[in-house]
Amino acid sequence: MIDFRHQTFLKLCQIKNYTKTAEKLHITQPTVSQHIKHLEEYYGVKLFNYSSKKLNLTAAGKKLYHYTERMIADSREIAQTISNKLPKQNIKFGATLSIGEFVMPDILNQAMTENPKLNFDMLVENTATLLQKLKAGEINFAVLEGFFDKTKFGYHLFSQEKFIGICSADSNLSREKIKMDKLLDFRLILRENGSGTREILEQILYTNNLNPKSFTSTIEIGNLNAIKALVSENKGISFMYQAAAKRCLEANKISALKIKDFNIQREFNFVYLKDSVFAEEYLKYFELFINLRKK
């Protein structure tokens, strides 16, 4: 069980205010100060500085924050593992929408068929939310599309996935090769902010000196199936991973846009907390998922 003073330290790092931290933890402000003083004396370093009336972590404080996050996440996993009396092994992980809906179901089905003792809890959320859940110890690992700070997490490449534009199979766009700027007259159907798919599209547009506002009109929808349904009815165009569009493409409900000089591949990554004592255990699931996807 992690020292309660480290819990205080972590909360102060997040809130950056002694009084509000005390209120959040239901203790007094002097108690917060005592906890921080104890840690500073124990480690022989200063953890915080005031600059322009703002509380900031020192270099040593940043290191302790890094390790405290992992200690708390690992302590939760240890407590759950030791107290778990169920015959099944429960694995909690996250996946972004494209991966969670269109890649992981087949993999999990195979995994649980081959090993009935495995029991997976998969949280499907956007990249930003999953990274927060990972740092809080609420999930063990995540399979992510989109960008994340690779200096702050352990990760392994899960796959390289093709990123495509889509239109209705009935659209004239399905029968010709066009330049990106010729799409601007069409309605663009976007994922919500925070999604990996949205971030990648915006980066691609940026490299072409464009952005979503360059299009005649845009709408945001957080559900990939709804996006594909609207595209199939010729209500706009969209962009997503080919894996997410595969079944609709095969059913000829939608078509892949033929865009000149557009050959985009992006990473799906298996992500976990760097320096976690359970990293080796998590990587066993990475190998399992990779091998099952190849079948």
N, C-alpha and C positions, 0 to 999 in steps of 0.2 A: 504494500500500500504506500503510495507516494506521500511524502511529508506535507502536512497541511500548509506549511509556509511557502512551499513551491506553488501550491494552488493559489495562494494570495499573490505571489509574484506574477504568475501567469495572468491573473485577472487584472492586475494593475498595468501590465504591459498592454492589455487590450483596451482598457478604459482610459489610461493616462491621467488619472485623477484620484488622489488618495481618499477624499471624502466620498466620491461616488462608488469607489471600489468597496469601501467600508459598508455603504448602504446595500450594495449588491450582495455582499457576503454575510450581511447581518452581524457585523462586528463593529467595534469603534475605530475611529480614524487613528488614534494612538496605537491600537493593536496592529493595524496595517503597517505603520511605521516600525514597530518592534519586529515584525516578521521580516521586513526588508533589511533592517539593521542586522538581525541575526544572520541572514544569508550573506550579507556583505562581509561580516566578521568571519563567518565560516569559510568563505572562499577567498578572503583577503583581497577583495576588489570592490570598486565602486560600481553599482549596477545602473544608477540613474543620474542624470544631470538635468538642471533647469537651464533652458536657453530661450530667451524672449518670452519668459513666463510660461513656457511649455515644458512638460516632462518628457525627456528623451532617454532612450537606452544608450548606455555606453557600449563600446565594442565588446567588453566582457559580458554586459547585460544581454546583448544580442545572441552571444553564444549560449548563455544559460537559457534564454527563451527557446532557442532551437532545440536544446536537449530536453527541456522541461515538457515541451509539446509532445515529444516522442515518448518520454517517460509516462506521461498521463495516458496517452493512447495505448501504450503497451500494457500499462497496469490494468486498464479496463479489459483488454484482451485476456490477460492472465487470470483476472477474477472470473471472467465468463468461462474460460476453459476449465478452471479448477472446480467451479461450482456446477458445471454442466453435468447433469445426471441422465441426460437423454441418450439413448443408444445410437442416435444419428449424430454425425458431425455437422455442425451448423457453420456455414461460411457466409459472412455478410460482405457484400461488395457492391460497387456502383457501376453504372454504365450510362453513357450519354444516349440520347434518344435513338439515333440511327443504329448504334450498336446494340442497344437494349431491345429494340423491336425487331431488327432484321438480321442480326448476326448471332447473338447469344442464345436465343431460344433453341435452336438446333443443337448447339454445343451443350447446353445444360441438359437437354433431353438425353443425349448420348451419355453424358457423364453420370447421370443418376440411374440410367438403365444398366450401365456397366458396373456401377458401385452404389447399390441402394442405401448404403450408410451415409452417403453424402447428401446434405440438405442445403440448398442455396437460397439466401435472401438477397434478391437483386433490387437495388434502388435505382430507378431511372430518373435522371435529372440532368440539367445542363452542366457544362464543365466547371463553371465557377462554384456552383453549389456543391458539387461532388468533392472538389478540392477542400472546401471548408469542412465537409463531413469527414474527410480523410484526416485532416489535421486535428479534428475534435475526437478522433477515435471511434466515430459512429459507424464507420465501415472499415474493412481490413485493407482493401485495395480497390482500384477502379480501372475500367477500360475506357479510355477517353479518345474522342476526336477533338480537334482544335488545339489551341496553343496553351501552354503552361510554362512556368519557370522551371526549366530542367536543372537548374542549380540547386533547387530547394527540395527536390523529390528524387527517389529512386525510380527508375523506369526501364522498360525494355520494349523494343519495337514489336508490336503485335502483328501489324500488317501494313502494307502500302495499298491504299484504296483510290480508285479512280473517282474524280469529282466531275460531274457532268451537268449540263443544262438540259432541261426537259420542256417539251411542249406537247400539245394535243396531237394524237396521231392523225387527226383531220386537218391540222393546221398546215398552211402553205410552207411554214418554216421547216416542217419535217422533210420537205423534198428539195431543199436547196442548202448550199454552203454559204454562210454569211459571215460578215465581220461583226465583232462585238457591238459596235456603235449602231448597227442596224436593229438591234433589239430594244433600243431605248423608247421606241414608240409603243411598246407592248407593256401591259401591266406586269409588274414584278411581284411575285408572291414570296414573302420573306418569312424565315423563322424569327423567333423573338430574340431580343437582345440577351446576350449571355450564352447563347447556344454556339457550339463549335462550328456548325454549318454556317451560321450567320457570319461569324468572325472570318472564316476562310473566304466566303464570297466577298466580303467587304475588302479583304486584302487583295483579292484578284482584281476587283474593280479599281482599287487604288492604283495598282500597277498599270492600269489602262487609263489613268487620269479620269476616273469615273467614281461615282458613289451611288447608293440607292436613290438619292434625290435626282439623279440624272435621268431616271426613267419617268415616263409620262405620269404614271401612277404606281403606287405600291400599297400592298396590304400585308399585315403581319398575322401569321397563324402559327400556333405552337404545336400543331399536330401534323405529322408527316403524311398520314393517310388522308387527312382533309386537304392538304396541299395537292397531293396527287389526284384526288377526285376533282378538284377545281381545274387543275391543268388538263385533265382528260376531257373536261367539258368545255375546253377552249376559253377559260376565263382568265388566263394569264400564263406566264412562263415562270419557271423556278429553277433552282440549282440545288443539287443534293448529291450524296454519294451514290454511285452506281448500285452498290449493295442494297440501298434502301429502295431503289426504283426497279430492281431486277424483275420482280413478279409482274408489275404493270407493263414493263417493257416487253416481256415475253408474251403477255396477253394482248399486246398491240393496243393497249389503252392510251399509252403515251409513247412519244418518240424522243430519242436523244438528239439534242440540237447539234448540228454540224457547224461549229464555230471555227473560223480560220485561226490558226496559231493558238489553239486552245487544247492543250494536252496536260491536264492537271492531275497530279497524284498527291495525296496527303497521308500523313501517318495516323494510324490508330495505335495508341500506346497503353501498355499495362503499367500502372502507376501505383506506387506505395510510398510510405514514409521512409525517407533516407535514414539510415542508422537504426531502424527498428530491429529489435532482437528477434522479431518474427519474420524478417525479410526472407530468410532461406525457406521457411514454410510457405510463404506466399508465392514464391517462385515455382513451387511444385504445381500450383494451380495455373500459373502462366504456361508451364510446359504442357499440362493437361489440356488446356484450352487450345493451344497451338496445334497439338497433335490431333485433337478431335476435329478441328476445322479442316484439316487436310484430308480427312476421310471422305 
